[in-house]
Each structure stands twice: as structure tokens, then as C-alpha cells.
């Protein structure tokens, strides 16, 4: 499931968001829910994921840093348990 989320999230970023976000938002973070196409942009990874989970509490998100190969580690996802 993780590998699939990473692949889908990265593909969505590359295909839909890269050209749209990189010119003005380099260095910011984006949390992507690839199935819905919703994304949440913030100055930190924590803020992007917090905003994403507030809107979609059961969602799984791919975290990327705009303009960089990786956010903090290769791939990433978050979910809330409990």
C-alpha cells in the first residue's frame, strides 16, 4: 500500500502540480491525496499534513517538497489512527 501511494502521489505531483506550483512555491510542502486530486500547500510538512487531515481525516497523503527530489525522506505518507 505504501509503495502504491508513493507512486500515485509522485505521479500526480509530476503530471498535475509540478508546473503549477514550482514557479511560485519552491521550498514549500504539499500534501497530496492522489485518489481525489486534493492537495494542501503549506510552509512546513507538518502544516501541510495538519491541513490535509483536518479536511480529510481518513485520507492517506503523499508529502512532497515543491521543487525538490524529496520532502525529508524518500516518499512519505500519513494517516490518523484512533
N, C-alpha and C positions, 0 to 999 in steps of 0.2 A: 504494500500500500504506500509506503514512503517513497519508494523509487518512482511509482506511478505519479504521485503528487508532485515530486520534483520535476519529472519530465513534462507533465502538463503545465505546471506553473512556469517553468522556464520557457516552454514553447509559447505560452500566452504572452509572457513578457516580450520575447523576441518578436513575435508576429504582430501584437496589438499595441504594446506600450512603449517599447524602446524608442521609436521615432517620435512619439508624442511627449514622453517625459524627459528624455536626456537633454534636449536643448536648454531647458529652464530649471530642471530639478536635480541635476547631478549631485550626488552625495547624500540625497535624502533616501528614505526607505519606503518600500511599497510592499504591503501585504496583499497577496492575490488569492482569491477563491476562484480557481480556474473553471469550475463547472458553471458558475453563474456569470463569470466575467467581471464580478465586482472587485474593486481594488481600493486600498486605503493608503494614502500617502502621508508621511509624517517625517519629522526631523530625526527621530530615533526609531530603531526597530521595535522597541517596547511600545512606543506611542502608536506606531502603525498597527501592531498586533492588538493593542488595547482597543483602538477604534474599531478594528475588524470584528473582534469578539463582542463588542457592545452591540453592533448591528446584526451580527450573525453568530450567536452564542454556540451553536452546534457545528460551525464551519471548521474546515481544515484549510490552513493558509500556507502559501509559499511566500517566504520572505526574501526580497531581493534589495540590493542597494543600487540605486539608479546610477548607471554609468560605470559600474564595477563588475568584475567577474563573479564575485561572491558577496554576500551580506557580511557575515562574520565567519562563517564556516560554509563549506560547500553544501548547498541545498539547505532547506530548513522548513519546518512546519510547526504548527502549534494547534493544540486543541485544549479545551477545558474539560476536565473530568470532575464530576461531583456537583 
